[in-house]
Amino acid sequence: MTYCLLLLSVVAVTAAVPVPRLLTRAKWPEREPVVALWVWQCLVATVLLCCLTALALGAAAVFGTVRAQLFAPAPPAVTAAYDLSHASPWTTVLTVLLACGAAWTTAMLARELAEARRRRAGALAHLRDRAPDLPAGLPQGRGPLLVLEEEYPDAWWMPGSPPQLIVTTGALRRLTDHQLDAVLTHERGHARARHDWLLHLSAALAAGFPRVPLFAHFCEQTHRLVELSADDTASRRCGHLTTALALIELNQHRGVLSCSSSHRLLGERVDRLLEPPPRLGRRHRALTTAAASLVPLVPLLITFAPGLTALP
């Protein structure tokens, strides 16, 4: 068991510290944001699986009740292969730390979901007070759409069932029909991919463990990559130039082309749409996705290796 815990710790530290720093320096995520999002999710899943499996093995070694319940269906040879008869002091300390980390992670996720629900309820109440009836000239066939009386052009989506697309009258006046299609397709891309769940998870992990490089980079990169992914969805349907012009028109009053850090992502998105980067080949995308999918299996293989070798 000591060997399994050491291997799980090495895998978790490797996935949490050096790999995210290398990934943030890579250029290919800008070309393939969907694949990059999947890679980040696989890295997070790997670290969480390492911690959960290490917690299960440590608890089984420290507490006889947990050991009896966890290994009840297993043959005696499998139980003996894990060598759970005695637990070293460092195993007890590691188990307590992992249990505290699991409780803290659950609390952060619960807090993030509660905050998201509170913000959504407040936004819905605000919209009910301000949203007029749909104007008669609005083109049909755009799905659930709410028009908000507002001077400045803006559009966003509100998670829910079904998701609600919101556009201001300023956007309707400023954008052409094709640009409006691009903006709404962008927002529908967020809704279809359920990017809100990724944003909640990344925000909760970053708030709970701000000093862990993986979780900090995961939060930062998720906010960036979901926008690039939605931009690609819009540009495939409406064209790169139309999507870029829509983004400029929609954010011109915010200084989209300024050099301030708060608007740097907007400028990056415009540049990317005006000069699309070369995309990875289909074979490279498939290999990258498959390799990332196999990474979370590593902690499971390490955990079950003693039991598999003990089976006749």
ROFI-977006 format. One record per residue: x, y, z of N, C-alpha, C in turn; residue in three letters. Coordinates in pm, whole numbers, plus 50000, padded with zeros to 5 digits. Layout:
BEGIN
   n.px   n.py   n.pz  ca.px  ca.py  ca.pz   c.px   c.py   c.pz   aa
      X      Y      Z      X      Y      Z      X      Y      Z  ALA
...
# end
This chain:
BEGIN
   n.px   n.py   n.pz  ca.px  ca.py  ca.pz   c.px   c.py   c.pz   aa
  50082  49881  50000  50000  50000  50000  50086  50126  50000  MET
  50198  50122  50073  50287  50237  50077  50335  50273  49937  THR
  50364  50170  49857  50409  50191  49720  50300  50260  49638  TYR
  50174  50219  49656  50062  50281  49584  50046  50428  49623  CYS
  50054  50456  49753  50037  50594  49798  50148  50684  49745  LEU
  50270  50632  49741  50381  50712  49689  50361  50741  49540  LEU
  50321  50639  49464  50299  50659  49321  50185  50757  49296  LEU
  50077  50745  49373  49965  50838  49358  50008  50981  49391  LEU
  50092  50996  49491  50139  51130  49527  50225  51189  49416  SER
  50311  51107  49356  50397  51155  49248  50313  51197  49127  VAL
  50214  51115  49091  50129  51147  48977  50051  51275  49004  VAL
  49997  51290  49125  49918  51409  49159  50005  51535  49154  ALA
  50124  51530  49211  50213  51647  49211  50257  51682  49070  VAL
  50285  51581  48988  50327  51606  48850  50215  51673  48770  THR
  50092  51622  48787  49979  51680  48714  49939  51816  48768  ALA
  49973  51846  48892  49928  51971  48954  50029  52084  48942  ALA
  50157  52054  48920  50257  52161  48922  50327  52181  48787  VAL
  50410  52088  48739  50486  52120  48617  50404  52114  48490  PRO
  50312  52018  48479  50235  52004  48354  50150  52127  48323  VAL
  50076  52185  48420  49999  52306  48387  50085  52423  48342  PRO
  50204  52437  48401  50291  52547  48359  50340  52528  48217  ARG
  50367  52403  48178  50407  52377  48040  50290  52401  47945  LEU
  50170  52364  47987  50053  52378  47901  50019  52525  47877  LEU
  50039  52609  47978  50008  52752  47959  50106  52819  47863  THR
  50225  52762  47846  50322  52819  47753  50304  52768  47610  ARG
  50224  52663  47593  50206  52605  47460  50121  52697  47372  ALA
  50141  52686  47241  50068  52769  47145  49945  52699  47088  LYS
  49944  52565  47090  49835  52494  47024  49698  52512  47091  TRP
  49687  52538  47224  49552  52559  47279  49476  52674  47215  PRO
  49546  52777  47167  49479  52886  47099  49415  52839  46969  GLU
  49478  52740  46904  49424  52688  46779  49311  52589  46802  ARG
  49318  52515  46912  49218  52411  46940  49166  52429  47082  GLU
  49082  52529  47106  49036  52553  47243  48951  52441  47300  PRO
  48874  52372  47217  48791  52262  47267  48879  52147  47317  VAL
  48981  52112  47239  49075  52008  47281  49150  52051  47407  VAL
  49189  52178  47412  49261  52228  47530  49174  52222  47654  ALA
  49046  52256  47642  48955  52244  47756  48947  52100  47803  LEU
  48942  52006  47710  48937  51865  47748  49065  51823  47819  TRP
  49181  51870  47772  49308  51837  47837  49310  51890  47981  VAL
  49266  52014  48000  49262  52071  48135  49168  51990  48225  TRP
  49054  51951  48173  48961  51871  48254  49021  51736  48291  GLN
  49094  51675  48198  49157  51546  48228  49265  51561  48335  CYS
  49341  51671  48331  49442  51694  48434  49377  51711  48572  LEU
  49268  51789  48577  49198  51808  48704  49141  51676  48753  VAL
  49083  51598  48661  49027  51468  48701  49136  51376  48753  ALA
  49255  51383  48694  49366  51299  48740  49405  51332  48883  THR
  49419  51461  48913  49456  51502  49049  49347  51462  49149  VAL
  49222  51486  49114  49113  51453  49205  49103  51302  49227  LEU
  49123  51223  49121  49121  51077  49136  49237  51028  49222  LEU
  49354  51088  49203  49469  51051  49288  49437  51076  49435  CYS
  49379  51191  49464  49347  51224  49603  49238  51132  49658  CYS
  49135  51104  49580  49025  51019  49627  49071  50875  49651  LEU
  49147  50821  49556  49193  50683  49573  49294  50671  49687  THR
  49381  50773  49700  49475  50772  49814  49399  50784  49946  ALA
  49294  50865  49949  49212  50877  50069  49144  50745  50103  LEU
  49094  50674  50001  49028  50546  50026  49126  50443  50080  ALA
  49245  50435  50020  49344  50338  50068  49395  50374  50208  LEU
  49419  50504  50230  49466  50546  50362  49362  50521  50469  GLY
  49236  50552  50440  49130  50528  50538  49113  50378  50566  ALA
  49131  50296  50462  49122  50151  50483  49235  50100  50570  ALA
  49352  50162  50562  49464  50120  50645  49451  50169  50788  ALA
  49394  50288  50807  49387  50347  50940  49265  50297  51018  VAL
  49153  50282  50949  49028  50246  51016  48985  50106  50973  PHE
  48972  50017  51069  48931  49881  51038  48791  49872  50982  GLY
  48702  49959  51027  48564  49958  50975  48561  49990  50827  THR
  48639  50091  50788  48645  50127  50646  48705  50013  50566  VAL
  48810  49949  50621  48873  49838  50550  48775  49723  50531  ARG
  48697  49693  50632  48601  49584  50622  48494  49613  50517  ALA
  48448  49737  50511  48345  49772  50413  48402  49779  50271  GLN
  48522  49834  50259  48578  49856  50127  48622  49726  50061  LEU
  48675  49634  50141  48728  49509  50085  48638  49390  50115  PHE
  48513  49415  50153  48421  49304  50184  48401  49209  50066  ALA
  48382  49261  49942  48359  49165  49831  48486  49099  49779  PRO
  48602  49147  49822  48728  49100  49764  48774  48970  49830  ALA
  48841  48882  49754  48898  48760  49812  49008  48794  49913  PRO
  49037  48704  50006  49143  48731  50105  49278  48762  50043  PRO
  49308  48701  49927  49438  48725  49864  49451  48871  49818  ALA
  49341  48930  49775  49343  49069  49732  49367  49161  49851  VAL
  49295  49134  49961  49315  49215  50082  49458  49206  50132  THR
  49515  49086  50128  49653  49068  50174  49752  49141  50084  ALA
  49720  49151  49954  49812  49216  49860  49830  49364  49891  ALA
  49729  49427  49952  49740  49569  49984  49814  49595  50115  TYR
  49839  49490  50193  49915  49502  50318  49857  49613  50407  ASP
  49729  49596  50444  49660  49697  50525  49659  49664  50673  LEU
  49740  49568  50713  49736  49524  50853  49789  49629  50949  SER
  49880  49714  50902  49933  49820  50989  49954  49947  50906  HIS
  49931  50058  50971  49945  50188  50904  50056  50267  50970  ALA
  50144  50320  50889  50253  50402  50941  50199  50539  50981  SER
  50273  50613  51066  50225  50747  51108  50203  50842  50991  PRO
  50290  50837  50888  50272  50929  50777  50147  50896  50696  TRP
  50107  50768  50697  49982  50731  50630  49863  50793  50701  THR
  49868  50794  50834  49759  50855  50911  49752  51006  50885  THR
  49868  51070  50883  49871  51215  50858  49819  51245  50717  VAL
  49863  51166  50618  49819  51188  50481  49668  51168  50468  LEU
  49616  51067  50536  49472  51040  50529  49392  51155  50589  THR
  49439  51208  50701  49369  51322  50764  49373  51444  50673  VAL
  49490  51471  50613  49501  51586  50523  49410  51572  50401  LEU
  49406  51450  50345  49320  51428  50228  49173  51440  50264  LEU
  49136  51392  50384  48997  51405  50427  48959  51552  50446  ALA
  49050  51630  50503  49023  51773  50517  49014  51840  50380  CYS
  49101  51800  50287  49095  51856  50153  48966  51821  50082  GLY
  48918  51698  50098  48792  51659  50036  48675  51738  50094  ALA
  48675  51756  50226  48567  51834  50289  48572  51979  50242  ALA
  48692  52035  50232  48706  52174  50189  48663  52191  50042  TRP
  48699  52095  49957  48658  52101  49817  48506  52095  49804  THR
  48444  52006  49881  48297  51997  49878  48234  52128  49924  THR
  48291  52189  50028  48237  52315  50078  48253  52426  49973  ALA
  48367  52430  49904  48387  52532  49801  48291  52515  49684  MET
  48269  52390  49643  48174  52365  49535  48033  52405  49576  LEU
  47995  52370  49698  47861  52406  49746  47845  52557  49754  ALA
  47951  52627  49798  47944  52773  49807  47932  52836  49669  ARG
  48009  52783  49573  48005  52837  49437  47867  52817  49374  GLU
  47808  52698  49393  47676  52672  49338  47570  52760  49404  LEU
  47583  52780  49536  47487  52866  49605  47500  53010  49558  ALA
  47624  53057  49540  47645  53193  49490  47591  53209  49348  GLU
  47613  53106  49264  47563  53112  49127  47411  53117  49126  ALA
  47348  53038  49211  47201  53039  49217  47151  53175  49267  ARG
  47221  53232  49363  47179  53362  49415  47195  53471  49308  ARG
  47307  53467  49236  47327  53566  49130  47224  53551  49019  ARG
  47191  53428  48984  47092  53406  48879  46954  53454  48922  ARG
  46917  53428  49048  46788  53475  49096  46780  53628  49094  ALA
  46890  53693  49135  46893  53839  49131  46887  53893  48989  GLY
  46957  53827  48897  46954  53872  48757  46816  53854  48697  ALA
  46750  53742  48729  46616  53720  48676  46517  53825  48728  LEU
  46527  53857  48857  46439  53960  48913  46465  54095  48847  ALA
  46594  54125  48821  46629  54251  48756  46574  54255  48614  HIS
  46583  54144  48541  46536  54140  48404  46384  54152  48396  LEU
  46315  54089  48491  46168  54098  48490  46121  54242  48505  ARG
  46200  54322  48575  46162  54461  48594  46194  54548  48472  ASP
  46296  54509  48395  46345  54599  48290  46310  54555  48149  ARG
  46278  54427  48127  46263  54378  47990  46126  54415  47935  ALA
  46121  54486  47822  45993  54516  47758  45949  54399  47670  PRO
  45838  54414  47602  45796  54314  47505  45892  54312  47387  ASP
  45897  54198  47318  45985  54188  47202  45940  54284  47094  LEU
  46032  54358  47033  45992  54448  46925  45940  54371  46805  PRO
  45846  54432  46733  45780  54362  46623  45876  54333  46508  ALA
  45981  54414  46492  46072  54397  46381  46181  54294  46403  GLY
  46181  54229  46519  46288  54133  46547  46271  54009  46461  LEU
  46374  53966  46389  46362  53846  46306  46325  53725  46390  PRO
  46249  53634  46333  46204  53515  46403  46307  53403  46386  GLN
  46282  53295  46460  46363  53175  46447  46496  53181  46519  GLY
  46509  53269  46620  46635  53281  46693  46631  53209  46827  ARG
  46526  53138  46857  46520  53064  46983  46478  53154  47097  GLY
  46488  53102  47222  46448  53183  47339  46533  53310  47348  PRO
  46469  53424  47338  46543  53550  47332  46467  53656  47410  LEU
  46541  53727  47493  46483  53835  47573  46554  53964  47537  LEU
  46477  54068  47505  46533  54197  47468  46525  54290  47588  VAL
  46637  54352  47619  46646  54441  47734  46668  54584  47685  LEU
  46588  54675  47735  46601  54816  47697  46729  54873  47758  GLU
  46827  54900  47672  46958  54946  47719  47026  55021  47606  GLU
  47087  55134  47640  47154  55215  47538  47276  55147  47481  GLU
  47355  55081  47568  47479  55021  47524  47453  54883  47463  TYR
  47525  54848  47356  47507  54716  47295  47567  54606  47383  PRO
  47493  54501  47401  47542  54389  47481  47456  54267  47451  ASP
  47512  54150  47477  47439  54023  47462  47507  53922  47552  ALA
  47428  53840  47616  47482  53736  47703  47378  53627  47719  TRP
  47418  53519  47784  47326  53409  47806  47319  53381  47955  TRP
  47201  53337  47997  47179  53305  48137  47151  53156  48149  MET
  47235  53083  48225  47214  52938  48237  47077  52908  48297  PRO
  47024  52798  48255  46894  52755  48305  46841  52643  48218  GLY
  46716  52610  48235  46652  52507  48156  46519  52560  48103  SER
  46514  52609  47978  46627  52619  47885  46709  52744  47911  PRO
  46832  52751  47856  46912  52873  47872  46843  52992  47806  PRO
  46862  53108  47865  46797  53229  47817  46900  53320  47751  GLN
  46877  53355  47624  46962  53450  47554  46906  53590  47573  LEU
  46994  53683  47604  46953  53821  47633  47033  53914  47543  ILE
  46964  54009  47480  47028  54107  47394  46966  54243  47424  VAL
  47046  54346  47417  46995  54480  47445  46948  54548  47316  THR
  46862  54648  47333  46816  54723  47216  46930  54799  47151  THR
  47033  54834  47230  47151  54898  47171  47221  54807  47073  GLY
  47228  54677  47103  47288  54581  47011  47203  54564  46886  ALA
  47072  54563  46902  46983  54550  46786  46998  54669  46692  LEU
  47020  54787  46746  47036  54905  46662  47174  54911  46596  ARG
  47277  54865  46667  47415  54881  46617  47456  54768  46523  ARG
  47413  54645  46550  47460  54530  46474  47373  54506  46352  LEU
  47437  54459  46245  47362  54413  46129  47302  54275  46159  THR
  47217  54228  46068  47154  54098  46089  47258  53987  46097  ASP
  47359  53990  46010  47463  53887  46011  47547  53895  46138  HIS
  47578  54017  46182  47654  54032  46305  47574  53985  46426  GLN
  47444  54014  46425  47359  53967  46535  47352  53814  46537  LEU
  47345  53753  46418  47349  53607  46411  47478  53553  46472  ASP
  47590  53619  46442  47719  53574  46496  47721  53584  46648  ALA
  47669  53694  46702  47668  53713  46847  47580  53608  46914  VAL
  47462  53585  46860  47371  53488  46921  47424  53345  46905  LEU
  47490  53316  46793  47551  53184  46776  47663  53163  46878  THR
  47739  53269  46902  47843  53264  47006  47783  53228  47141  HIS
  47675  53296  47179  47614  53271  47309  47550  53133  47315  GLU
  47491  53088  47203  47435  52952  47201  47544  52848  47213  ARG
  47664  52879  47161  47776  52787  47178  47810  52766  47324  GLY
  47806  52874  47404  47825  52860  47548  47717  52771  47609  HIS
  47592  52796  47569  47481  52724  47629  47485  52575  47595  ALA
  47511  52542  47468  47512  52401  47427  47625  52324  47492  ARG
  47740  52388  47510  47855  52320  47572  47850  52321  47724  ALA
  47748  52386  47782  47734  52397  47927  47862  52449  47991  ARG
  47911  52557  47936  48034  52617  47988  48017  52669  48130  HIS
  47892  52693  48173  47872  52743  48309  47921  52645  48413  ASP
  47904  52514  48387  47952  52415  48484  48104  52415  48494  TRP
  48171  52429  48380  48317  52437  48382  48364  52561  48458  LEU
  48296  52673  48437  48335  52796  48505  48312  52785  48655  LEU
  48202  52723  48696  48176  52705  48839  48282  52615  48902  HIS
  48313  52503  48836  48412  52410  48891  48549  52476  48901  LEU
  48592  52543  48797  48724  52606  48799  48730  52716  48904  SER
  48623  52795  48919  48622  52902  49018  48626  52845  49160  ALA
  48552  52737  49184  48551  52677  49318  48687  52620  49354  ALA
  48752  52550  49262  48883  52491  49291  48988  52599  49310  LEU
  48982  52704  49228  49080  52813  49242  49061  52888  49373  ALA
  48935  52906  49416  48910  52974  49543  48950  52888  49661  ALA
  48929  52758  49650  48963  52669  49761  49112  52641  49772  GLY
  49181  52635  49658  49324  52600  49659  49400  52699  49570  PHE
  49410  52825  49612  49471  52927  49526  49620  52906  49500  PRO
  49688  52830  49585  49832  52811  49569  49867  52687  49487  ARG
  49766  52611  49443  49791  52496  49358  49793  52544  49213  VAL
  49907  52533  49143  49915  52588  49007  49808  52535  48913  PRO
  49776  52405  48922  49678  52348  48831  49544  52418  48842  LEU
  49495  52437  48963  49363  52495  48982  49361  52644  48946  PHE
  49469  52714  48978  49475  52856  48941  49478  52873  48789  ALA
  49561  52794  48720  49567  52802  48574  49438  52750  48510  HIS
  49378  52648  48571  49253  52593  48518  49144  52700  48516  PHE
  49134  52778  48622  49035  52885  48627  49063  52991  48522  CYS
  49188  53034  48515  49225  53139  48420  49205  53093  48276  GLU
  49252  52973  48244  49244  52924  48108  49101  52888  48067  GLN
  49020  52844  48161  48882  52810  48128  48807  52934  48083  THR
  48823  53046  48155  48756  53170  48115  48802  53214  47975  HIS
  48925  53188  47943  48978  53228  47811  48932  53131  47702  ARG
  48945  53002  47728  48920  52903  47624  48773  52889  47590  LEU
  48683  52909  47685  48540  52899  47652  48501  53011  47555  VAL
  48563  53128  47569  48534  53237  47477  48590  53207  47338  GLU
  48710  53152  47332  48767  53116  47202  48685  53006  47136  LEU
  48639  52911  47215  48557  52803  47161  48426  52856  47104  SER
  48360  52946  47177  48235  53005  47127  48260  53092  47005  ALA
  48374  53160  47000  48409  53237  46880  48421  53146  46759  ASP
  48483  53029  46777  48496  52934  46666  48359  52885  46620  ASP
  48268  52863  46714  48133  52820  46678  48064  52925  46592  THR
  48079  53052  46632  48017  53160  46555  48085  53179  46420  ALA
  48217  53170  46416  48287  53196  46290  48263  53085  46188  SER
  48242  52961  46234  48212  52854  46139  48079  52877  46069  ARG
  47984  52937  46137  47853  52961  46077  47847  53095  46004  ARG
  47904  53198  46063  47886  53334  46010  48011  53392  45946  CYS
  48123  53326  45960  48246  53378  45902  48332  53450  46005  GLY
  48464  53445  45985  48557  53508  46079  48542  53659  46081  HIS
  48532  53721  45963  48526  53866  45957  48397  53919  46021  LEU
  48284  53856  45992  48158  53900  46051  48161  53888  46202  THR
  48216  53778  46253  48224  53758  46397  48316  53861  46462  THR
  48429  53890  46396  48521  53990  46450  48457  54129  46452  ALA
  48389  54165  46345  48322  54295  46341  48211  54304  46445  LEU
  48139  54195  46465  48035  54194  46568  48096  54212  46706  ALA
  48209  54148  46730  48276  54161  46859  48324  54304  46882  LEU
  48376  54367  46776  48422  54507  46788  48304  54599  46814  ILE
  48197  54585  46737  48081  54671  46755  48019  54654  46893  GLU
  48018  54530  46942  47954  54502  47069  48034  54556  47187  LEU
  48166  54569  47170  48252  54608  47282  48326  54738  47258  ASN
  48286  54813  47156  48359  54936  47123  48357  55036  47237  GLN
  48245  55044  47308  48235  55140  47419  48318  55097  47539  HIS
  48362  54970  47541  48446  54922  47651  48594  54936  47619  ARG
  48629  54979  47499  48769  54990  47462  48829  54857  47424  GLY
  48762  54785  47333  48807  54652  47296  48947  54651  47238  VAL
  48987  54760  47174  49119  54764  47111  49223  54831  47199  LEU
  49191  54857  47326  49287  54919  47416  49387  54816  47464  SER
  49491  54864  47532  49597  54774  47580  49581  54741  47727  CYS
  49472  54783  47789  49455  54755  47933  49436  54605  47953  SER
  49480  54556  48069  49476  54413  48096  49334  54360  48100  SER
  49238  54442  48143  49100  54395  48152  49039  54370  48014  SER
  49094  54434  47910  49040  54418  47776  49135  54338  47686  HIS
  49240  54282  47745  49339  54211  47663  49278  54090  47592  ARG
  49188  54019  47662  49127  53903  47600  49042  53942  47479  LEU
  48970  54055  47489  48890  54100  47376  48978  54129  47255  LEU
  49089  54197  47278  49181  54225  47169  49240  54098  47110  GLY
  49272  54001  47196  49325  53874  47148  49222  53801  47063  GLU
  49097  53805  47104  48992  53738  47028  48972  53803  46891  ARG
  48977  53934  46886  48962  54004  46758  49079  53970  46666  VAL
  49201  53977  46717  49318  53944  46636  49311  53800  46585  ASP
  49265  53712  46671  49257  53569  46634  49154  53548  46523  ARG
  49043  53622  46528  48941  53607  46425  48984  53670  46293  LEU
  49056  53782  46300  49101  53848  46177  49215  53772  46112  LEU
  49299  53705  46193  49408  53623  46141  49399  53485  46206  GLU
  49311  53399  46156  49291  53268  46219  49421  53188  46221  PRO
  49458  53132  46338  49581  53052  46345  49561  52918  46274  PRO
  49669  52859  46223  49657  52727  46159  49612  52623  46261  PRO
  49515  52542  46224  49459  52443  46316  49537  52313  46307  ARG
  49527  52234  46413  49589  52103  46413  49519  52012  46314  LEU
  49591  51915  46264  49529  51817  46176  49434  51727  46253  GLY
  49345  51662  46179  49247  51575  46245  49316  51463  46321  ARG
  49423  51412  46266  49494  51301  46335  49557  51350  46464  ARG
  49617  51470  46462  49678  51524  46583  49573  51554  46689  HIS
  49457  51606  46647  49350  51630  46743  49304  51501  46808  ARG
  49289  51396  46727  49244  51267  46781  49346  51209  46877  ALA
  49475  51219  46841  49579  51165  46928  49586  51242  47059  LEU
  49576  51375  47051  49581  51457  47173  49463  51426  47264  THR
  49344  51414  47207  49225  51384  47286  49235  51246  47349  THR
  49281  51147  47271  49293  51012  47324  49398  51004  47435  ALA
  49512  51071  47415  49616  51069  47517  49567  51135  47646  ALA
  49496  51247  47634  49444  51314  47753  49340  51227  47823  ALA
  49261  51153  47747  49158  51068  47807  49219  50953  47886  SER
  49338  50910  47847  49402  50798  47917  49469  50841  48047  LEU
  49500  50970  48060  49572  51016  48180  49495  50989  48309  VAL
  49362  51016  48316  49291  50987  48442  49286  50839  48479  PRO
  49319  50750  48383  49321  50608  48415  49445  50568  48496  LEU
  49548  50655  48494  49672  50620  48564  49650  50599  48713  VAL
  49584  50692  48786  49562  50666  48929  49476  50543  48955  PRO
  49382  50512  48867  49300  50393  48886  49383  50266  48867  LEU
  49472  50266  48767  49559  50149  48746  49654  50130  48865  LEU
  49707  50241  48916  49796  50229  49033  49720  50173  49153  ILE
  49598  50218  49172  49519  50177  49289  49483  50029  49280  THR
  49443  49984  49160  49395  49846  49148  49505  49748  49112  PHE
  49627  49794  49092  49735  49704  49053  49760  49591  49153  ALA
  49769  49619  49284  49791  49508  49377  49679  49404  49373  PRO
  49555  49451  49365  49443  49356  49362  49442  49274  49235  GLY
  49478  49337  49121  49477  49263  48994  49588  49157  48991  LEU
  49703  49189  49047  49813  49092  49049  49786  48976  49145  THR
  49699  49002  49247  49670  48896  49344  49561  48801  49296  ALA
  49487  48840  49193  49381  48753  49144  49443  48633  49073  LEU
  49382  48513  49088  49436  48394  49020  49416  48401  48869  PRO
# end
